[in-house]
Amino acid sequence: MNTTKKDIRALSLHELEAYFSSIGEKAFRARQVYEWLWNKNAHSLADMTNLSKSLREKLDEHFIINPAEIHVMQRSIDGTIKNAVKLHDGNVVESVMIPTSTRTTACVSSQVGCSLDCTFCATARLSRMRNLTPAEIVDQVVLIDKQSREYHEKPLSNIVFMGMGEPMLNYPSVTEAIRKITDEKGLGMSPRRITVSTSGIPKMITKLADENLKVRLALSLHSAIESKRNQLMPFSIKFPLSDVMESLQYWYLKTKSRITFEYIVWKGINDTDEDIQALVRFCKKVPSKVNLIQYNSIEEGGYNQASNQITERYIQLLEKNGITAKIRKSRGEDIDAACGQLANKH
């Protein structure tokens, strides 16, 4: 890690142009560097071969590129890949490549550790060390795209911010990373194939709606009964479901994009008809669909997956009320890569 030079990827295009102007270079040089950084994903200033050697040496006096690198890669029997991604300061985050016959999805992290305290999630047991930079988020996407091409002979198609951390609590980096990923001068991916998953911070949901990024939104709900949700996700005491719903309604008003509710059904916790009816009422307040997620056990978790009959009961009553619902089977459980299992065991 270099502590004296600044990572050049921290500079915006405007800041790059200002720098080149200050050293007597034309503005188009900044655009060349920007393309190397965000479209060609150069990890060394020496790679920028359309710059003169003297100019590259001048850049090297002041700047560095600190790429994230795969520290450990694990492959699941179902084709899922989990990466322990090492950052320039020695911290590690985890990201996951989830392949199917029609697509490849990258599940990326936004924080080292997590700021929240969800009782069913292994990541929540890690202290939040720091937020990731936009470049560190983009690096995860680029690394998984390379893996998808290598192991499945197709490019990355979808991105979900469902890895380590709460994306809304690293809002500036997450939104800037999305812009880099979707920019034609960057990775050029469709924003409609990006989903930001949040545990529910109303003012940030409203702020994201105003960004007009055209991404999808998912909310980790797990109970539409306030007292139960507060037990499962203690931080949510600060964010009542009424406030969350108001922000979701604003989201739909601004974006016309329906919300996905992520919902785990546990035995003895939220497996009654009262729980299902509460979810039905909640869903009817805003255009939405429900993903019923398989629970993935964690050490000393104390939770158990509800029976298949209960899950089917959820599906039955939701669909009876006109609400789209499906069971989302987890991938990569054998390598602790499934939802809620990311815990930096390496």
Disulfide bonds with the S-S distance in Angstrom:
none
